[in-house]
Amino acid sequence: MHKLLLTKPDGRSLTLYGRAPIEAPDQAPSPFSEPLGTSAHLRWHPLRGEWVTYAAYRQDRTFLPPPEYNPLAPTTDPAHPTEVPAGRWDIAVFENRFPSLGPSEQAVAPPQLIVPTARAEGQCEVVVFTQDPKSSLSALPPDHVDLLLQAWGDRTRLLGAREEIRYVLPFENRGAEVGVTLHHPHGQIYAYPVIPPVPQRMLDVAREHVARHGRGPLQALVEAELAAGERLLYEGPHALAFVPVCARYPYEVWITTREPVAGFAELAPPVRRDLARALLTVLRKYDGLWQRPFPYLMAWYQAPTDGQAHPGFQLHAQVWPPYRTRDRLKYLAGTEIAAGFFAMDALPEAKAAELRAVAVELD
Amino acid sequence: MHKLLLTKPDGRSLTLYGRAPIEAPDQAPSPFSEPLGTSAHLRWHPLRGEWVTYAAYRQDRTFLPPPEYNPLAPTTDPAHPTEVPAGRWDIAVFENRFPSLGPSEQAVAPPQLIVPTARAEGQCEVVVFTQDPKSSLSALPPDHVDLLLQAWGDRTRLLGAREEIRYVLPFENRGAEVGVTLHHPHGQIYAYPVIPPVPQRMLDVAREHVARHGRGPLQALVEAELAAGERLLYEGPHALAFVPVCARYPYEVWITTREPVAGFAELAPPVRRDLARALLTVLRKYDGLWQRPFPYLMAWYQAPTDGQAHPGFQLHAQVWPPYRTRDRLKYLAGTEIAAGFFAMDALPEAKAAELRAVAVELD
C-alpha cells in the first residue's frame, strides 16, 4: 500500500492510497477556500438514551455546480478545483466539508439546553473508491478492493488512536433509491465520540452470548451457515458471504471472516484478500441479478477503538438493499422504524437462491 | 362511544365505532372469500438480540383491483365487496388480510432452523379513520379524533388482555413519500407477542431515570419544554405538543399529556379530549405549513400490556415527517440506519418556529 498525506487550502486533510507509488501535486485541491468552521453539537435524547448530532449549516449545502461538475473526480481545470487531484492514485479519503462530527480542536462549545449537550467531536470522511466516475465498487479489480480494505484499516487505526474517538464505521450508500445524489463511486467513514446505539446493542448481545456459549454469536452463526449451505454466496479459504437466516431485508447479505477478527486493522493479508473477493462476489451478484446497478446500504461493523476488550464481537459487513422485488421497494414503516420489529415478506432462503443463481467471475 | 362487532366471511373480525349509534348490515363484507391462512413465523436475530417476523405470502399481494376500487371505502356494489360496509359509522377496525403476526389459534408451527424460531402470534389490524376517501385525519372534527383515541384504547384493552400479547402499537404511515399506496385515511395497529426493541429500550431508559431522578424522562422533559416555551405547538389544560429539543427528524413532534398516563385505555375523558385537540393542532399545522398534505410516520407509544409495572413510561406520540425542507427528503442512511446515530442538519428551535407560525383553527 502506497500512501500520501496532503492538506487542503481550507485545512482539511486528504490522503491518497495507491497500489503503485502515488504521483500527485504537492497542493491538494478544494472547491472551498475558507477554513472549515464547524458548528455541530450533540444533544442527549432522554427517552432513547442516545446522542443526536446537530449541524445546522448542513442545510445550506446549496452549492450549485454546473451539471458536468463532479467534486469527486480529479481536478482538471484549476479554476474549478474538485476535492481530489489529478495524478496516479487509486483511492482518496478526505474530511467532509459539512461534517456532523468534527475534530476536537475545531469543536465549538455546545449550547446550554434542557437536556445534556456535548461537543460534536469525531470525524466524517469521504472515501473516493476510484478516479473513474463511471465505475463502481463492484467493477473494481480484486486488488483495488483489497486496497480499499487496507485504506479502511489505515483510517480506523489513525482515527481510533485519537483519545476522543470510540467507534469507526465505514459505510457506503449506493443508488438514488437510498438518497445518493452524487454517483461517483464513494463511501463514507464516521468516527464517533461514543459507541453508537446499534453497535452498542450488538456488543452487549455478543458479550452475553460469550458468557453463555463460550463464543460470539456471529462465530456460532458462521459455523451454522457453513453447515447449512443453502444461504451461502461465497465460501473462500478465509472469508464467506451469505444471506443470513435472520435477514431483515429481502436481499440482505453478511460478509465476514471464518475466524473472528476485531477490525480492518487486524486483518492478515491473506484473510483481507479473501474478504475483498467475498465482497466483490456479493456486489457482482447484486448487479448481475437484474442486470443493472443494485442499490444498497453497506455497513462494516468493527470492534470499538476504546481500548476495552469486546468479547465475541467480530468484523463483518451487513448489506441492506432497499428492493423487495425487481420493481418494489421495501419502505421502512411503522413496525420497523417505530417498534424496531422487522417484518419480512420474503424468506431468506428464497432470496439466497436467487443470488446463488447469479454467476460471477472475478478477474 | 358506540360499537358493533362483526365477522367477515373469511373469519376476520371487523369492529365499527361511532359517535352515534351504529347502523350497518349484519354481514361484514370482505374482498376475500377463503378463510385466512397465516404462515408467518419468527426467527431470532442473534447479533441484534431481537425477533424478526417472516410472512412469505405477503409478497403475493398482487391483488390488482380496478383503479377506482378502494378496499377501505364502504361497499356499494355487493359484487365487488370492500373491507367495510355501508351504513352509519365513523371508524372501522379489521384484521389485516396479510398479517405479519396472527392470532394464536391460526399460528403455524415454526420451522426448525439454525437460530431459535417461534410462532408469529399477535395481531395486525387496519384502522379506517373515516368513510370519506378524500378526507384525512387532520381534516376530521375534534370529536371524531376523540373517538379514534377511544377506539385505540378499546383495541389496546382487548388485544392487551390476550395472554400472548405484550405490546400494542397504533401508528399511521401517511403519504407516498413513506411508501403508502392506499390513500384512504387509515392507520394500523400491531399487537406483538414480545416487547419490541424500541419500546424495550425506552422502558429500560425510563426505569433507570426513575431510579435516579424520581420520575420518568418524558415527565421531566414535559416540564422543561413547558418552561422553555419556544418549541411548544399546543398547550392545553391536559395535553401538549412540541418539537422536542432532541428531535431526530427536522419536523419531529411529540404529543403527550401533562400528567403521565400509561396508555389510551387509562385516559380520563377530559384528558383524552384535550389530547385529541393537541393531535389535531399538530396535523393541521403540518398541512398548513406548505399548503399541501404533509407526510409522516406517527407512532403512539404506550406501556406494555404484560401486567408488569413500567415506572416512568408515559403515553405519547412521536411523529416523524420525512421532509428536511419543502422539497428535500431526509433519507435515513449510513449513520442513522447502521449506527443508530442520528445527524440533523436543522435545529429543532428553527423548525418549531416554522410550525408555531402556522395558524390553526379547531372546529
Interface residues (C-beta under 8 A of the other chain):
Chain A: R43 W44 H45 P46 L47 R48 G49 E50 W51 V52 T53 Y54 A55 A56 Y57 R58 Q59 R61 S100 L113 I114 V115 Y167 L169 F171 E172 N173 V178 G179 Q188 Y190 Y192 V194 P196 P197 V198 P199 R201 M202 D204 V205 A206 E208 H209 P217 L218 A220 L221 A224 E225 A227 A228 V245 C246 A247 R248 L297 A299 Y301 Q318 W320 R324 T325 L329 Y331 L332 A333 G334 T335 I337 A338 A339 G340 F341 F342 A343 M344 D345 A346 L347 P348 A350
Chain B: R43 W44 H45 P46 L47 R48 G49 E50 W51 V52 T53 Y54 A55 A56 Y57 R58 Q59 R61 S100 L113 I114 V115 Y167 L169 F171 E172 N173 V178 G179 Q188 Y190 Y192 V194 P196 P197 V198 P199 R201 M202 D204 V205 A206 E208 H209 P217 L218 A220 L221 A224 E225 A227 A228 V245 C246 A247 R248 L297 A299 Y301 Q318 W320 R324 T325 L329 Y331 L332 A333 G334 T335 I337 A338 A339 G340 F341 F342 A343 M344 D345 A346 L347 P348 A350
